[in-house]
């Protein structure tokens, strides 16, 4: 009896949610298009992403979870990760990175333009970065751990958060 009641309750909840979404789409046909533009809340890096050509895509407003040091690709000990994004409007973006720090290596962020020219880099002990972007242009974010190469046996687990200012 309890299983039947729970199944019925779950089905009712699912149908009412689906109906609510369908009604909202009918009354506002642009609502679905706006939802498509909203970035995911958190993305995990996909290996390999150690070059500009292999960069993982992300949206400003997303958070990225990644790892440096461990073998993401068998036989490869990585010291940096690359992410690619497009500025959909001209704005300043605040990047924050959370992760480990060792006495001889730390996490650092660098932003490059589409021609791979460095625009800005975080400094030692500075786990944030503010960068101004131009609408319609593509950019790269590189997360690295200076001092990690050659192989040190350490692994960095990090999270980069982005938000427009």
Helices and strands as residue ranges (DSSP letters): H 2-27, H 31-37, E 42-44, E 56-57, E 63-68, E 80-86, E 91-99, E 108-113, E 118-121, E 128-133, E 138-144, E 156-164
